[in-house]
């Protein structure tokens, strides 16, 4: 395994622990930071509904590890299982134990797939033997996933587990302003409330639109006023 593998995977360098709005999830975020820097457990499992920020945190963890000269990789199992290349599918977990940190997103995609559950089980065992940490994420708790491979379920249960809570509308407004500020944008409260009332309230939709606002406002040199936002909806 070479460091090149980390470069071949889509990893958003802008995803960091510091720019994740942690309201309601402070303990989980603190533990994640420690898990990357000074792991005392071999496995950490994050779960929560779609849009709570699981992917952000897994990519942030991989970025943090790389920034402190650790070997890390982020993979989403949903993409692996939908990949058309069988050769890639059957070898994607090979030698990952040579990493310091392996971040696997969407492990709920393994439901009803005993082959890949077995592959993850074997990867877990190799990671334990090679002092490699595993960071996993799913959209439901481990018990709700009902994985068919009992040995895999028991291994995941042996690690740390945190439920990521969804943001209230008030916290979504604060989070949007927080993230906008990290991007160097001034997002007035009235503009935030306008967005929340008119867009789907899941985090993915809101923050994706904020990224669009960032790009278009920069190109057009416009402030994030309600008329400007309305023109893009």
HUNOR-V93994 format. One record per helix or strand. SS is the DSSP state (~ for helix, > for strand). FROM is the first residue (numbers start at 1). TO is the last residue. If there is no record, write none. Layout:
SS/FROM/TO
SS/FROM/TO
This chain:
~/4/8
~/26/37
>/43/47
~/54/67
>/72/76
~/77/81
~/86/91
~/96/98
>/101/105
~/107/110
~/114/129
>/133/138
~/142/145
~/150/157
>/160/163
~/169/182
~/189/198
~/203/220
~/226/232
